[in-house]
Amino acid sequence: MNVLQAWLLVGVPTLAVGLGLFVRRSPIRAVLGYLVLAAGFGLMTVFHRASGALFGGILALLYAAGRGGNMERVDTGADEEGVPDAALHPARRRPGTV
């Protein structure tokens, strides 16, 4: 199998599924994404080492960015900067304001 066939049969589908699992912040989906990308890393390394290095680099970047860690469980919606307190807590609004 040459490099083009390896990318068409293994590389592109594995990247699409693996990175698609990281779209939303879910720890379970992130672990599945890591497993899919690790399998892609193993398979692509068998066929072409440089292509396997690309998968390894993507895995390293996602891990370094903290995807799938404890920050995936934290709700940051209420702590956003630039959101007025009245918008977050309507009960605290001053009378006469909208």
Number of C-alpha atoms within 10 A of each C-alpha: 9 8 15 10 11 17 18 11 12 17 22 13 13 23 19 12 14 24 18 13 20 20 11 10 16 16 18 13 17 24 17 16 25 22 14 19 23 19 16 23 25 16 18 23 17 12 17 15 15 12 20 20 15 15 23 18 13 18 20 11 12 17 14 9 10 11 19 21 15 9 13 16 11 9 8 10 9 10 9 9 8 6 11 9 11 13 11 14 10 10 9 10 13 9 7 5 6 8
